[in-house]
Amino acid sequence: FDGKDVSKFVGKDGAACPWKIENGELIVAGGDIWTKDSFASCQFHIEWKSDPNTIGNSQKKGNAGVFFMDRY
């Protein structure tokens, strides 16, 4: 992800990526996304932040986790 566009991602069933970019950050805007690229052996690093005004607690606060290689 280069912080500029979502061209390397797709939505469900190959639809356009529903997420958006703000200030170089990929923002969840509904639905799951997948990379168009395939990976084998790799090092995976992710950083995220949650909106502090989100109502709820624990998983109900919006963190459903990350599915890595469509498995984890």
mmCIF file as gemmi writes it, N, C-alpha and C atoms, coordinates in Angstrom:
data_model
loop_
_atom_site.group_PDB
_atom_site.id
_atom_site.type_symbol
_atom_site.label_atom_id
_atom_site.label_alt_id
_atom_site.label_comp_id
_atom_site.label_asym_id
_atom_site.label_entity_id
_atom_site.label_seq_id
_atom_site.pdbx_PDB_ins_code
_atom_site.Cartn_x
_atom_site.Cartn_y
_atom_site.Cartn_z
_atom_site.occupancy
_atom_site.B_iso_or_equiv
_atom_site.pdbx_formal_charge
_atom_site.auth_seq_id
_atom_site.auth_asym_id
_atom_site.pdbx_PDB_model_num
ATOM 1 N N . PHE Axp A 1 ? 0.845 -1.181 0 1 0 ? 1 A 1
ATOM 2 C CA . PHE Axp A 1 ? 0 0 0 1 0 ? 1 A 1
ATOM 3 C C . PHE Axp A 1 ? 0.885 1.237 0 1 0 ? 1 A 1
ATOM 4 N N . ASP Axp A 2 ? 0.671 2.096 -0.952 1 0 ? 2 A 1
ATOM 5 C CA . ASP Axp A 2 ? 1.526 3.276 -1.094 1 0 ? 2 A 1
ATOM 6 C C . ASP Axp A 2 ? 0.93 4.545 -0.497 1 0 ? 2 A 1
ATOM 7 N N . GLY Axp A 3 ? -0.255 4.444 0.102 1 0 ? 3 A 1
ATOM 8 C CA . GLY Axp A 3 ? -0.874 5.614 0.72 1 0 ? 3 A 1
ATOM 9 C C . GLY Axp A 3 ? -1.535 6.558 -0.263 1 0 ? 3 A 1
ATOM 10 N N . LYS Axp A 4 ? -1.597 6.158 -1.529 1 0 ? 4 A 1
ATOM 11 C CA . LYS Axp A 4 ? -2.129 7.058 -2.55 1 0 ? 4 A 1
ATOM 12 C C . LYS Axp A 4 ? -3.388 6.542 -3.243 1 0 ? 4 A 1
ATOM 13 N N . ASP Axp A 5 ? -3.492 5.207 -3.438 1 0 ? 5 A 1
ATOM 14 C CA . ASP Axp A 5 ? -4.688 4.695 -4.103 1 0 ? 5 A 1
ATOM 15 C C . ASP Axp A 5 ? -4.974 3.26 -3.667 1 0 ? 5 A 1
ATOM 16 N N . VAL Axp A 6 ? -6.149 2.771 -4.024 1 0 ? 6 A 1
ATOM 17 C CA . VAL Axp A 6 ? -6.561 1.425 -3.636 1 0 ? 6 A 1
ATOM 18 C C . VAL Axp A 6 ? -6.55 0.469 -4.832 1 0 ? 6 A 1
ATOM 19 N N . SER Axp A 7 ? -5.77 0.795 -5.845 1 0 ? 7 A 1
ATOM 20 C CA . SER Axp A 7 ? -5.767 0.014 -7.079 1 0 ? 7 A 1
ATOM 21 C C . SER Axp A 7 ? -5.284 -1.425 -6.893 1 0 ? 7 A 1
ATOM 22 N N . LYS Axp A 8 ? -4.573 -1.715 -5.833 1 0 ? 8 A 1
ATOM 23 C CA . LYS Axp A 8 ? -4.086 -3.079 -5.603 1 0 ? 8 A 1
ATOM 24 C C . LYS Axp A 8 ? -5.025 -3.904 -4.728 1 0 ? 8 A 1
ATOM 25 N N . PHE Axp A 9 ? -6.221 -3.377 -4.441 1 0 ? 9 A 1
ATOM 26 C CA . PHE Axp A 9 ? -7.202 -4.071 -3.611 1 0 ? 9 A 1
ATOM 27 C C . PHE Axp A 9 ? -8.521 -4.243 -4.351 1 0 ? 9 A 1
ATOM 28 N N . VAL Axp A 10 ? -9.263 -5.268 -3.984 1 0 ? 10 A 1
ATOM 29 C CA . VAL Axp A 10 ? -10.611 -5.478 -4.516 1 0 ? 10 A 1
ATOM 30 C C . VAL Axp A 10 ? -11.558 -5.777 -3.365 1 0 ? 10 A 1
ATOM 31 N N . GLY Axp A 11 ? -12.823 -5.541 -3.604 1 0 ? 11 A 1
ATOM 32 C CA . GLY Axp A 11 ? -13.86 -5.882 -2.642 1 0 ? 11 A 1
ATOM 33 C C . GLY Axp A 11 ? -14.358 -7.295 -2.879 1 0 ? 11 A 1
ATOM 34 N N . LYS Axp A 12 ? -15.447 -7.654 -2.239 1 0 ? 12 A 1
ATOM 35 C CA . LYS Axp A 12 ? -16.034 -8.982 -2.341 1 0 ? 12 A 1
ATOM 36 C C . LYS Axp A 12 ? -16.348 -9.325 -3.796 1 0 ? 12 A 1
ATOM 37 N N . ASP Axp A 13 ? -16.016 -10.552 -4.178 1 0 ? 13 A 1
ATOM 38 C CA . ASP Axp A 13 ? -16.276 -11.07 -5.518 1 0 ? 13 A 1
ATOM 39 C C . ASP Axp A 13 ? -15.667 -10.21 -6.625 1 0 ? 13 A 1
ATOM 40 N N . GLY Axp A 14 ? -14.546 -9.539 -6.329 1 0 ? 14 A 1
ATOM 41 C CA . GLY Axp A 14 ? -13.845 -8.758 -7.337 1 0 ? 14 A 1
ATOM 42 C C . GLY Axp A 14 ? -14.395 -7.361 -7.575 1 0 ? 14 A 1
ATOM 43 N N . ALA Axp A 15 ? -15.35 -6.944 -6.758 1 0 ? 15 A 1
ATOM 44 C CA . ALA Axp A 15 ? -15.909 -5.591 -6.89 1 0 ? 15 A 1
ATOM 45 C C . ALA Axp A 15 ? -14.84 -4.546 -6.562 1 0 ? 15 A 1
ATOM 46 N N . ALA Axp A 16 ? -15.122 -3.311 -6.869 1 0 ? 16 A 1
ATOM 47 C CA . ALA Axp A 16 ? -14.191 -2.226 -6.544 1 0 ? 16 A 1
ATOM 48 C C . ALA Axp A 16 ? -13.957 -2.17 -5.035 1 0 ? 16 A 1
ATOM 49 N N . CYS Axp A 17 ? -12.765 -1.795 -4.645 1 0 ? 17 A 1
ATOM 50 C CA . CYS Axp A 17 ? -12.425 -1.681 -3.22 1 0 ? 17 A 1
ATOM 51 C C . CYS Axp A 17 ? -13.316 -0.633 -2.564 1 0 ? 17 A 1
ATOM 52 N N . PRO Axp A 18 ? -14.066 -1.005 -1.508 1 0 ? 18 A 1
ATOM 53 C CA . PRO Axp A 18 ? -14.964 -0.05 -0.873 1 0 ? 18 A 1
ATOM 54 C C . PRO Axp A 18 ? -14.268 0.896 0.116 1 0 ? 18 A 1
ATOM 55 N N . TRP Axp A 19 ? -13.022 0.637 0.459 1 0 ? 19 A 1
ATOM 56 C CA . TRP Axp A 19 ? -12.332 1.471 1.424 1 0 ? 19 A 1
ATOM 57 C C . TRP Axp A 19 ? -11.838 2.736 0.756 1 0 ? 19 A 1
ATOM 58 N N . LYS Axp A 20 ? -11.477 3.724 1.557 1 0 ? 20 A 1
ATOM 59 C CA . LYS Axp A 20 ? -11.025 5.007 1.015 1 0 ? 20 A 1
ATOM 60 C C . LYS Axp A 20 ? -9.693 5.398 1.644 1 0 ? 20 A 1
ATOM 61 N N . ILE Axp A 21 ? -9.09 6.426 1.097 1 0 ? 21 A 1
ATOM 62 C CA . ILE Axp A 21 ? -7.813 6.92 1.612 1 0 ? 21 A 1
ATOM 63 C C . ILE Axp A 21 ? -8.009 8.343 2.111 1 0 ? 21 A 1
ATOM 64 N N . GLU Axp A 22 ? -7.516 8.592 3.318 1 0 ? 22 A 1
ATOM 65 C CA . GLU Axp A 22 ? -7.515 9.935 3.898 1 0 ? 22 A 1
ATOM 66 C C . GLU Axp A 22 ? -6.152 10.169 4.52 1 0 ? 22 A 1
ATOM 67 N N . ASN Axp A 23 ? -5.489 11.22 4.104 1 0 ? 23 A 1
ATOM 68 C CA . ASN Axp A 23 ? -4.174 11.575 4.653 1 0 ? 23 A 1
ATOM 69 C C . ASN Axp A 23 ? -3.186 10.417 4.563 1 0 ? 23 A 1
ATOM 70 N N . GLY Axp A 24 ? -3.228 9.663 3.46 1 0 ? 24 A 1
ATOM 71 C CA . GLY Axp A 24 ? -2.303 8.557 3.27 1 0 ? 24 A 1
ATOM 72 C C . GLY Axp A 24 ? -2.639 7.307 4.051 1 0 ? 24 A 1
ATOM 73 N N . GLU Axp A 25 ? -3.795 7.268 4.698 1 0 ? 25 A 1
ATOM 74 C CA . GLU Axp A 25 ? -4.215 6.114 5.487 1 0 ? 25 A 1
ATOM 75 C C . GLU Axp A 25 ? -5.381 5.41 4.809 1 0 ? 25 A 1
ATOM 76 N N . LEU Axp A 26 ? -5.393 4.088 4.873 1 0 ? 26 A 1
ATOM 77 C CA . LEU Axp A 26 ? -6.475 3.291 4.322 1 0 ? 26 A 1
ATOM 78 C C . LEU Axp A 26 ? -7.577 3.218 5.372 1 0 ? 26 A 1
ATOM 79 N N . ILE Axp A 27 ? -8.758 3.741 5.042 1 0 ? 27 A 1
ATOM 80 C CA . ILE Axp A 27 ? -9.862 3.856 5.993 1 0 ? 27 A 1
ATOM 81 C C . ILE Axp A 27 ? -10.964 2.86 5.638 1 0 ? 27 A 1
ATOM 82 N N . VAL Axp A 28 ? -11.378 2.069 6.615 1 0 ? 28 A 1
ATOM 83 C CA . VAL Axp A 28 ? -12.469 1.114 6.405 1 0 ? 28 A 1
ATOM 84 C C . VAL Axp A 28 ? -13.743 1.889 6.129 1 0 ? 28 A 1
ATOM 85 N N . ALA Axp A 29 ? -14.362 1.589 5 1 0 ? 29 A 1
ATOM 86 C CA . ALA Axp A 29 ? -15.599 2.274 4.629 1 0 ? 29 A 1
ATOM 87 C C . ALA Axp A 29 ? -16.669 1.242 4.292 1 0 ? 29 A 1
ATOM 88 N N . GLY Axp A 30 ? -16.605 0.087 4.92 1 0 ? 30 A 1
ATOM 89 C CA . GLY Axp A 30 ? -17.596 -0.964 4.729 1 0 ? 30 A 1
ATOM 90 C C . GLY Axp A 30 ? -17.069 -2.118 3.911 1 0 ? 30 A 1
ATOM 91 N N . GLY Axp A 31 ? -17.309 -3.316 4.355 1 0 ? 31 A 1
ATOM 92 C CA . GLY Axp A 31 ? -16.937 -4.512 3.623 1 0 ? 31 A 1
ATOM 93 C C . GLY Axp A 31 ? -15.477 -4.908 3.764 1 0 ? 31 A 1
ATOM 94 N N . ASP Axp A 32 ? -15.195 -6.129 3.347 1 0 ? 32 A 1
ATOM 95 C CA . ASP Axp A 32 ? -13.843 -6.674 3.384 1 0 ? 32 A 1
ATOM 96 C C . ASP Axp A 32 ? -13.114 -6.332 2.097 1 0 ? 32 A 1
ATOM 97 N N . ILE Axp A 33 ? -11.786 -6.392 2.147 1 0 ? 33 A 1
ATOM 98 C CA . ILE Axp A 33 ? -10.987 -6.207 0.942 1 0 ? 33 A 1
ATOM 99 C C . ILE Axp A 33 ? -9.934 -7.305 0.864 1 0 ? 33 A 1
ATOM 100 N N . TRP Axp A 34 ? -9.464 -7.553 -0.378 1 0 ? 34 A 1
ATOM 101 C CA . TRP Axp A 34 ? -8.417 -8.513 -0.652 1 0 ? 34 A 1
ATOM 102 C C . TRP Axp A 34 ? -7.383 -7.838 -1.535 1 0 ? 34 A 1
ATOM 103 N N . THR Axp A 35 ? -6.128 -8.291 -1.45 1 0 ? 35 A 1
ATOM 104 C CA . THR Axp A 35 ? -5.119 -7.78 -2.37 1 0 ? 35 A 1
ATOM 105 C C . THR Axp A 35 ? -5.279 -8.478 -3.709 1 0 ? 35 A 1
ATOM 106 N N . LYS Axp A 36 ? -4.945 -7.787 -4.773 1 0 ? 36 A 1
ATOM 107 C CA . LYS Axp A 36 ? -4.94 -8.398 -6.097 1 0 ? 36 A 1
ATOM 108 C C . LYS Axp A 36 ? -3.695 -9.262 -6.272 1 0 ? 36 A 1
ATOM 109 N N . ASP Axp A 37 ? -2.616 -8.904 -5.598 1 0 ? 37 A 1
ATOM 110 C CA . ASP Axp A 37 ? -1.357 -9.637 -5.701 1 0 ? 37 A 1
ATOM 111 C C . ASP Axp A 37 ? -1.414 -10.911 -4.872 1 0 ? 37 A 1
ATOM 112 N N . SER Axp A 38 ? -0.67 -11.908 -5.307 1 0 ? 38 A 1
ATOM 113 C CA . SER Axp A 38 ? -0.522 -13.154 -4.556 1 0 ? 38 A 1
ATOM 114 C C . SER Axp A 38 ? 0.826 -13.139 -3.849 1 0 ? 38 A 1
ATOM 115 N N . PHE Axp A 39 ? 0.883 -13.755 -2.687 1 0 ? 39 A 1
ATOM 116 C CA . PHE Axp A 39 ? 2.11 -13.787 -1.909 1 0 ? 39 A 1
ATOM 117 C C . PHE Axp A 39 ? 2.385 -15.214 -1.455 1 0 ? 39 A 1
ATOM 118 N N . ALA Axp A 40 ? 3.639 -15.545 -1.302 1 0 ? 40 A 1
ATOM 119 C CA . ALA Axp A 40 ? 4.03 -16.842 -0.76 1 0 ? 40 A 1
ATOM 120 C C . ALA Axp A 40 ? 4.698 -16.56 0.583 1 0 ? 40 A 1
ATOM 121 N N . SER Axp A 41 ? 5.973 -16.763 0.661 1 0 ? 41 A 1
ATOM 122 C CA . SER Axp A 41 ? 6.706 -16.465 1.877 1 0 ? 41 A 1
ATOM 123 C C . SER Axp A 41 ? 6.822 -14.948 2.011 1 0 ? 41 A 1
ATOM 124 N N . CYS Axp A 42 ? 6.403 -14.417 3.148 1 0 ? 42 A 1
ATOM 125 C CA . CYS Axp A 42 ? 6.45 -12.968 3.302 1 0 ? 42 A 1
ATOM 126 C C . CYS Axp A 42 ? 6.501 -12.59 4.773 1 0 ? 42 A 1
ATOM 127 N N . GLN Axp A 43 ? 6.828 -11.354 5.019 1 0 ? 43 A 1
ATOM 128 C CA . GLN Axp A 43 ? 6.775 -10.785 6.363 1 0 ? 43 A 1
ATOM 129 C C . GLN Axp A 43 ? 5.599 -9.83 6.362 1 0 ? 43 A 1
ATOM 130 N N . PHE Axp A 44 ? 4.725 -9.958 7.349 1 0 ? 44 A 1
ATOM 131 C CA . PHE Axp A 44 ? 3.484 -9.185 7.392 1 0 ? 44 A 1
ATOM 132 C C . PHE Axp A 44 ? 3.537 -8.213 8.569 1 0 ? 44 A 1
ATOM 133 N N . HIS Axp A 45 ? 3.359 -6.938 8.294 1 0 ? 45 A 1
ATOM 134 C CA . HIS Axp A 45 ? 3.363 -5.909 9.334 1 0 ? 45 A 1
ATOM 135 C C . HIS Axp A 45 ? 2.136 -5.038 9.128 1 0 ? 45 A 1
ATOM 136 N N . ILE Axp A 46 ? 1.373 -4.837 10.179 1 0 ? 46 A 1
ATOM 137 C CA . ILE Axp A 46 ? 0.168 -4.015 10.074 1 0 ? 46 A 1
ATOM 138 C C . ILE Axp A 46 ? 0.076 -3.102 11.289 1 0 ? 46 A 1
ATOM 139 N N . GLU Axp A 47 ? -0.366 -1.906 11.063 1 0 ? 47 A 1
ATOM 140 C CA . GLU Axp A 47 ? -0.644 -0.958 12.14 1 0 ? 47 A 1
ATOM 141 C C . GLU Axp A 47 ? -2.045 -0.414 11.91 1 0 ? 47 A 1
ATOM 142 N N . TRP Axp A 48 ? -2.793 -0.205 12.972 1 0 ? 48 A 1
ATOM 143 C CA . TRP Axp A 48 ? -4.115 0.382 12.823 1 0 ? 48 A 1
ATOM 144 C C . TRP Axp A 48 ? -4.466 1.178 14.063 1 0 ? 48 A 1
ATOM 145 N N . LYS Axp A 49 ? -5.442 2.011 13.908 1 0 ? 49 A 1
ATOM 146 C CA . LYS Axp A 49 ? -5.95 2.757 15.051 1 0 ? 49 A 1
ATOM 147 C C . LYS Axp A 49 ? -7.471 2.756 14.97 1 0 ? 49 A 1
ATOM 148 N N . SER Axp A 50 ? -8.097 2.759 16.115 1 0 ? 50 A 1
ATOM 149 C CA . SER Axp A 50 ? -9.553 2.778 16.186 1 0 ? 50 A 1
ATOM 150 C C . SER Axp A 50 ? -10.018 4.18 16.531 1 0 ? 50 A 1
ATOM 151 N N . ASP Axp A 51 ? -11.158 4.542 16.01 1 0 ? 51 A 1
ATOM 152 C CA . ASP Axp A 51 ? -11.767 5.825 16.349 1 0 ? 51 A 1
ATOM 153 C C . ASP Axp A 51 ? -12.124 5.817 17.834 1 0 ? 51 A 1
ATOM 154 N N . PRO Axp A 52 ? -11.605 6.736 18.628 1 0 ? 52 A 1
ATOM 155 C CA . PRO Axp A 52 ? -11.877 6.733 20.069 1 0 ? 52 A 1
ATOM 156 C C . PRO Axp A 52 ? -13.345 6.999 20.41 1 0 ? 52 A 1
ATOM 157 N N . ASN Axp A 53 ? -14.131 7.469 19.455 1 0 ? 53 A 1
ATOM 158 C CA . ASN Axp A 53 ? -15.54 7.758 19.717 1 0 ? 53 A 1
ATOM 159 C C . ASN Axp A 53 ? -16.478 6.606 19.355 1 0 ? 53 A 1
ATOM 160 N N . THR Axp A 54 ? -15.911 5.465 18.955 1 0 ? 54 A 1
ATOM 161 C CA . THR Axp A 54 ? -16.731 4.31 18.602 1 0 ? 54 A 1
ATOM 162 C C . THR Axp A 54 ? -17.435 3.785 19.847 1 0 ? 54 A 1
ATOM 163 N N . ILE Axp A 55 ? -18.729 3.54 19.719 1 0 ? 55 A 1
ATOM 164 C CA . ILE Axp A 55 ? -19.529 3.047 20.846 1 0 ? 55 A 1
ATOM 165 C C . ILE Axp A 55 ? -19.426 1.528 20.909 1 0 ? 55 A 1
ATOM 166 N N . GLY Axp A 56 ? -19.343 0.978 22.114 1 0 ? 56 A 1
ATOM 167 C CA . GLY Axp A 56 ? -19.265 -0.46 22.317 1 0 ? 56 A 1
ATOM 168 C C . GLY Axp A 56 ? -18.003 -0.807 23.084 1 0 ? 56 A 1
ATOM 169 N N . ASN Axp A 57 ? -17.751 -2.107 23.21 1 0 ? 57 A 1
ATOM 170 C CA . ASN Axp A 57 ? -16.53 -2.542 23.869 1 0 ? 57 A 1
ATOM 171 C C . ASN Axp A 57 ? -16.03 -3.823 23.215 1 0 ? 57 A 1
ATOM 172 N N . SER Axp A 58 ? -14.775 -4.114 23.425 1 0 ? 58 A 1
ATOM 173 C CA . SER Axp A 58 ? -14.126 -5.304 22.9 1 0 ? 58 A 1
ATOM 174 C C . SER Axp A 58 ? -14.395 -5.463 21.405 1 0 ? 58 A 1
ATOM 175 N N . GLN Axp A 59 ? -14.79 -6.65 20.941 1 0 ? 59 A 1
ATOM 176 C CA . GLN Axp A 59 ? -15.022 -6.899 19.524 1 0 ? 59 A 1
ATOM 177 C C . GLN Axp A 59 ? -16.186 -6.087 18.97 1 0 ? 59 A 1
ATOM 178 N N . LYS Axp A 60 ? -17.123 -5.703 19.812 1 0 ? 60 A 1
ATOM 179 C CA . LYS Axp A 60 ? -18.269 -4.919 19.356 1 0 ? 60 A 1
ATOM 180 C C . LYS Axp A 60 ? -17.879 -3.481 19.027 1 0 ? 60 A 1
ATOM 181 N N . LYS Axp A 61 ? -16.627 -3.141 19.28 1 0 ? 61 A 1
ATOM 182 C CA . LYS Axp A 61 ? -16.152 -1.796 19.006 1 0 ? 61 A 1
ATOM 183 C C . LYS Axp A 61 ? -15.569 -1.682 17.598 1 0 ? 61 A 1
ATOM 184 N N . GLY Axp A 62 ? -15.634 -2.744 16.813 1 0 ? 62 A 1
ATOM 185 C CA . GLY Axp A 62 ? -15.236 -2.646 15.426 1 0 ? 62 A 1
ATOM 186 C C . GLY Axp A 62 ? -13.985 -3.389 15.031 1 0 ? 62 A 1
ATOM 187 N N . ASN Axp A 63 ? -13.297 -4.059 15.94 1 0 ? 63 A 1
ATOM 188 C CA . ASN Axp A 63 ? -12.096 -4.784 15.574 1 0 ? 63 A 1
ATOM 189 C C . ASN Axp A 63 ? -12.439 -6.254 15.377 1 0 ? 63 A 1
ATOM 190 N N . ALA Axp A 64 ? -12.63 -6.658 14.123 1 0 ? 64 A 1
ATOM 191 C CA . ALA Axp A 64 ? -12.929 -8.058 13.822 1 0 ? 64 A 1
ATOM 192 C C . ALA Axp A 64 ? -11.67 -8.842 13.494 1 0 ? 64 A 1
ATOM 193 N N . GLY Axp A 65 ? -10.524 -8.202 13.525 1 0 ? 65 A 1
ATOM 194 C CA . GLY Axp A 65 ? -9.274 -8.884 13.262 1 0 ? 65 A 1
ATOM 195 C C . GLY Axp A 65 ? -8.858 -8.801 11.815 1 0 ? 65 A 1
ATOM 196 N N . VAL Axp A 66 ? -7.795 -9.517 11.49 1 0 ? 66 A 1
ATOM 197 C CA . VAL Axp A 66 ? -7.235 -9.536 10.143 1 0 ? 66 A 1
ATOM 198 C C . VAL Axp A 66 ? -7.227 -10.973 9.659 1 0 ? 66 A 1
ATOM 199 N N . PHE Axp A 67 ? -7.755 -11.212 8.481 1 0 ? 67 A 1
ATOM 200 C CA . PHE Axp A 67 ? -7.679 -12.532 7.865 1 0 ? 67 A 1
ATOM 201 C C . PHE Axp A 67 ? -6.457 -12.518 6.964 1 0 ? 67 A 1
ATOM 202 N N . PHE Axp A 68 ? -5.471 -13.315 7.317 1 0 ? 68 A 1
ATOM 203 C CA . PHE Axp A 68 ? -4.202 -13.338 6.595 1 0 ? 68 A 1
ATOM 204 C C . PHE Axp A 68 ? -4.186 -14.526 5.661 1 0 ? 68 A 1
ATOM 205 N N . MET Axp A 69 ? -3.975 -14.268 4.369 1 0 ? 69 A 1
ATOM 206 C CA . MET Axp A 69 ? -4.005 -15.294 3.335 1 0 ? 69 A 1
ATOM 207 C C . MET Axp A 69 ? -5.329 -16.052 3.36 1 0 ? 69 A 1
ATOM 208 N N . ASP Axp A 70 ? -6.396 -15.312 3.663 1 0 ? 70 A 1
ATOM 209 C CA . ASP Axp A 70 ? -7.767 -15.831 3.705 1 0 ? 70 A 1
ATOM 210 C C . ASP Axp A 70 ? -7.954 -16.958 4.726 1 0 ? 70 A 1
ATOM 211 N N . ARG Axp A 71 ? -7.092 -16.982 5.753 1 0 ? 71 A 1
ATOM 212 C CA . ARG Axp A 71 ? -7.149 -18.058 6.73 1 0 ? 71 A 1
ATOM 213 C C . ARG Axp A 71 ? -7.23 -17.589 8.176 1 0 ? 71 A 1
ATOM 214 N N . TYR Axp A 72 ? -6.401 -16.674 8.589 1 0 ? 72 A 1
ATOM 215 C CA . TYR Axp A 72 ? -6.222 -16.407 10.02 1 0 ? 72 A 1
ATOM 216 C C . TYR Axp A 72 ? -6.915 -15.14 10.444 1 0 ? 72 A 1
